[in-house]
Amino acid sequence: MAPTTSAAEPLELYDVRALSEEVRALAKERDAVILAHNYQVPEIQDVADYVGDSLGLSRQAAAADASVIAFCGVHFMAETASVLSPEKTVLIPDLDAGCSLADSITPEQLADWQAKHPGAVTVMYVNTTAEVKAITDYCVTSANAVNVVAHILEEHGADTEILFGPDMFLGAYVEKTLGLNERGGFHIWDGECHVHAGIRPSDITKIRGEHPDADFLIHPECGCVTSVMEYVASGDVASEGVHMLSTGGMLKYAEEHPDREAIVATETGMLYPMQQAAPEARLIPANPRAECVYMKMITLPKLRDSLRDLRYEVKVPEAVAERARVPIERMVAIS
């Protein structure tokens, strides 16, 4: 048995190797698939069967033959896996691995907002709880938010009132991209991811000065999005060098540009899979301190214990799961 190591203590190389082997053996014994988000620590990404963004991982969970899903991410992601795979046992290695963005809107708050705008279409980021999804019309990811909102306006009419949440930066990006700020009726919830909100315009200005020829890879949740879009509109930043990308889009960029220099504006964990895909690429974090404390709570010892003891199951009640499945399936159908 590998020694138990606290999250605060660095794992020695031999511990990582021994723990990784133990985790893989337990996964086989438990008929489990290990899923890891792009923001997880490197040793968790290395031991996972699949690494990706939250929705992509949930779809992998639904497609996998395994009876147990060990979800190395945050709580709402494990919930989404449970919603899409109700017949499977979904585990999360640490129940305290929450999400500041998901916590920024409750079902009660959403219901109150909806009551003030009867007839409005509710669009919620997939980074929300199952209870919020259950009273939502459409879910979105950062990769498809613009397309989903455009589809709603096309299907329901250009004057359709929309409630968009909870991420205000992603909402502002959608609003500006589709020109909705000029027509009204597009309401944005005042929520944010504490990590992405911490990547400020000043970070971009500073890093631009240090790396003037680098491309910009910007996650739409970042607090710098609006300013970067304004830079592009004014001609201060060449549009061909700025890419608004989901985490999956960032990985694809690295694969397609293996020798480029790029500033990456998202949680720093994303740089690890990008560097794995493109070892020669010069990847620079927009803010080296942009780390999600919740994502980093998942460790190899916790994953080992979760698989060994089938500990910390996440199970969404079927009544909630049935309703939450609807906006997710609508989103997938549009995408």
Secondary structure, 3 states (H helix, E strand, C coil): CCCCCCCCCCCCHHHHHHHHHHHHHHHHHCCEEEEEECCCCHHHHHHCCEEECHHHHHHHHHHCCCCEEEEECCHHHHHHHHHHCCCCEEECCCCCCCCCCHHHCCHHHHHHHHHHCCCCEEEEECCCCHHHHCCCCEEECCCCHHHHHHHHHHHHCCCCCEEEECEHHHHHHHHHHCCHHHCCCEEECCECCHHHHCCCHHHHHHHHHHCCCCEEEECCCCCCHHHHHHHHHHCCCCHHHEEECCHHHHHHHHHHCCCCEEEEECCHHHHHHHHHHCCCCEEEECCCCCCCCCHHHCCHHHHHHHHHHCCCECCCCHHHHHHHHHHHHHHHHHC
